[in-house]
Amino acid sequence: MFDEIRENALELLQRYRRDRRVLLDYMLSGSLIKKVVMPPGAVTLDDVDLDQVSVDYVLNCVKKGIVCF
């Protein structure tokens, strides 16, 4: 039973991270944000660790029309 709960929790976490990454990728690569400045060492969004980017921060950038990162 414990293993089943652990597997379900892991599956939910993986789904959350995947969906979160898709959402951030969409917001950052679309026309919602006028300009995205890559952090040092990053050339494309694939080089950015989106697990470290706050969705709230990106949404705030969209609302205010400001540069992200």
PyMOL commands that set and color helices and strands:
alter all, ss='L'
color gray80, all
select helices_A, chain A and resi 2-29+45-47+50-52+55-64
alter helices_A, ss='H'
color red, helices_A
deselect
rebuild
show_as cartoon
